[in-house]
Amino acid sequence: MNSGDPGFMNTRRVVITGLGCVTALAESADGLFDALCEGKSGISLVDVFDTTDFSAKIGGQIRDFDIKKYISSRIAKRMDRFTRMAMASAIQAVTDSGLEPEKEDCNRIGCIIGTGIGGIQEIEDQHERLRVKGPRKVSAFCVPKLMGNAASGCVSIHYGFKGPNMCIVTACASAANAIGEAFYNIRSGRSDVMVTGGSEAALTPVALASFCSLKSLSTDNNNPTGASRPFDASRNGFVLSEGAGILILEEYEHAKKRDAKIYCELLGYGATGDGYHITAPNPDGDGAARAMRNALNVAGVLPEKLDYINAHGTSTTLNDIAESKAIRTVLGNYAYNVPVSSTKSCLGHLLGASGAVEMIVIAKTIEKSAIPPTINLNKVDKQCDPKMDFVPNEARNLRVNIAMSNSLGFGGHNCCLVAGKI
């Protein structure tokens, strides 16, 4: 038995058969991956509300997103923006997978979709309505729109999926934990297919102001596309973004039976807690290192077999140093041979959705034999170790057989996922 892997979860293989996303760069997995490999940035000045008095005025704002391409406006009106983006991504992913729900046992298909904050826009809107118009004018849809589990619930209802249905809330690790728990759900035999990932729509006045007060955001307002620069010596904070990513996980034999396209196999999942601080990571990266080791052990993969790591890489001082230490702790000298890049340099930080979008990147990296770059990286911070290969500024063509994705969240949540070529 692999260390860290429950004994009853050793037989069923789990593969990824469908991808869908809504991001500031693209509204499809293919479009997203192409833009990332081209080194494009989705960061711009936020104009969805007045940012005059905000220290940070930039973000990964999604423009021209039209939910009516996916569902009716009548149904969409009952959803917060984060649920709409999750729904659009889920419909993309189910379509991409070729899954035909009407031909499946929907009791064996579940939904686990994470979010860090949920319907914060609805909370802000209804609070203003309460303040101006009084309690009788607060919307009857306020609660079903704001609740974090609305995304998983609405996707399940849309398709009639009746398997496990839940929401994971672990801050910036939410989507990755959701994928990991969906992975174990299939391995344990409880489900054959899981719709999983995360969604976040926190480009709102209260959310942006809160992160500004926390002094965790980049204030390079005159240089939006260069503001997110993970591992760079001059980085000064992360860039808040919105978006969603959904993946279809499927039991291998089930996927083979219906002749599904398989992007890659999900091999391992590790989750740990820092037990250290509510916002800061443990400086030595111990929690992240243990999550990485656990995921590799579950996967049965030696560290030196890794071909690529998609780092959490937020562009904050503390996170980038702690994560790079964790990688060196787990990989030893091999840490200097494996490419490590942060796609948050292009997308900004999608908070609770980031792990799903980055797992989509892993699936496409394995499929396309290409590694997206860390853009805006001009001089690696000495504490992040300049000898490490952070894939600066240009994509790289490289066959990737085994890849890892890290997600680390406020509260000391650490999550690692490992995938491999079939």
Secondary structure, 3 states (H helix, E strand, C coil): CCCCCCCCCCCCCEEEEEEEEECCCCCCHHHHHHHHHCCCCCCEECCCCCCCCCCCCEEECCCCCCHHHCCCHHHHCCCCHHHHHHHHHHHHHHHHHCCCHHHCCHHHEEEEEECCCCCHHHHHHHHHHHHHHCHHHCCCCHHHHHCCCHHHHHHHHHHCCCCCEECCCCHHHHHHHHHHHHHHHHHCCCCCEEEEEEEECCCCHHHHHHHHHHCCECCCCCCHHHCCCCCECCCCCECEECEEEEEEEEEHHHHHHCCCCCCEEEEEEEEEECCCCCCCCCCCCHHHHHHHHHHHHHHCCCHHHCCEEECCCCCCHHHHHHHHHHHHHHHHHHHHCCCEECCHHHHCECHHHHHHHHHHHHHHHHHHCEECCECCCCCECHHHCCCCCCCECCCEECCCCEEEEEEEECCCEEEEEEEECC
